[in-house]
Amino acid sequence: MHIRSATQDDVALIMTFIRALADYERMSDEVAATEGGLREALFGPKPAAECLLAFCDGQPAGFAVYFQNFSTFLAKPGLYLEDLFVKPEHRGRGVGKALLLHLAQLANQRGCGRMEWTVLDWNQPAIDFYESLGARRLKEWNICRLAGPALSRYA
């Protein structure tokens, strides 16, 4: 297995992973991203996020998209994992674990105080996987979101 940072040449592959993740999460109708928008967001003058790609036997196997956030309580940066996806044919081979451990090492190297992500409440295989690695679910926290017209209303 090989893990590397994505480059601009990988944008089409990243879009393929995003669509596959959306299918898995039953949210395909919510994907509005385009290759151009993704290229700008990941590789433009002010990158909003970074991406890792995992390969098994030279074949794309999975990806992780992440960005830096900040904890006022710790006064340290954090690493937020936005997306993690492994193709079904590569699951059970350690790809997801390798991506998460790579990100944990990166977070430590960058002086992050924590690494966080969300998981859908129905995704028991992912929940079990994360907890097996020592992740603690924060059940008392709920996500709040302003998006689309609700967000635009305050522009």
N, C-alpha and C positions, 0 to 999 in steps of 0.2 A: 504494500500500500504506500502511496505517495500523497502527501498533503502539501499544497503550495498556495500562495496568495494569487488571487485572480488578477488578470490584466485586462486591458481594453479588448483584446482579442477574444476574451471569454464571455462577452456580453450575451451572445446568442445562447450559449450553454447555460448561463445563469438564468436567463429567461425561461429556458426549458425546465430547469429545476423549480423555479417559482411557480410555473403552471402545474407541474406535477404535485408540488406541495399543496397548492390551492385545491386540486382535485381530491387529494387525500383528506384535506380538512373540510371538504364539501363547501368550498367558498370560491369556486371558479368564476362565478359571476361578479366577484368583487375585484378581480385583477384588472387594474387600469394601466399598469406599468407598460411602457414601451421600451424597446431597445435604446432609443435615443435618450429617453428620460433616465433610464438606468445608467447609461454611459455617463451622463452628466452628474448624476448623484454619486456614483462610485469613483469616477476618474476625472471629474471636472476640476476647476480651480479651487473649489472648496468642498472636498469630498465629505459626504454626510455619513458614510458607512464604509466598511471594508468587507471583503469576501474571501473565504477560504474554499478551495476545491479539493476533494479527495478522489483519488484514482486507484482502482484495483486492476492489476494486469494491464495498465495503460488505458482502461476504460473509465469514463466519468462515473463515479459511484455516489457522491454526495456533496453537499455544500453547507456552508454556514455563513450567514450575514450578521455582522455585529457592528456596534458603535460605542463610543465612549459616552458615559453619562457621569453624574456627579452625586456624591453623598455629602450633604451638609453635616450630618451627624458624625461622619468619619473625617470630614474635610479632605477627602481623597476622591480621585476619579474611580469610576467603576466601569465594568465592561458589560454591556447589555447585548445578549444574544437575541436577535430579532427572528431569525429563521434557522432551523436545522432540519435537513432532509437527507435521507438515504434512500436510493432507489430500492424497490422491493427485492430485486434479484441480488442485492448486495447486503441486505439486512442479516444480522446474526454473524457477521464476519468481523465485527469490531470497528466498523467505519465510524459510526456515530460516537462511540467512546473515544476513538482517536481524535476526532474533530473537537470534542468537548475538552479532552485533556490538552490538546494543542492550544485551545483558547484559554484554559486555566493557566498554562505556562506563560502565555502572552500577557494575561492580566497581571500575573506576578511580576513579570519583567517590567511592565509599565507602572508598577507601584499602585495598582488598583486595590481598593479595600474590599471589593466584592464583585461577584459576577452574578447576573440575574437574567431570567427569561420567564416566559409564561408558557403554560401548557393547557390545552383544552381539557375541560373536566371529564370528557368522555374518552379521552385517549389514554386508557389504562396501560397499554404497553409502554408508552412514553413515560408516564408517571412512574411505573415500576422501574424502568431503566434509570431515570434521573435519581430516584431515591436509592437505588443500588449503588450509585456513585457517591452518596452522601449528601445530595441536595435536600434541602428542607423546604417543603411547601408552606407558603405563608397564607393559610386559609382565611385569616382575618382581614386580608387586603383585597380590595376589589378594584378593577381597572375602570377608570372613567375616561371617556373619549368625546371630544368635539371634533367632528369631521364634516366634510361636504358643506351643505347649505348652513348647518348650525355654526360651523367655524367661520364661514364667509360672512355671516350676518354681523360679526364683530370686526370685520376688516375696516 
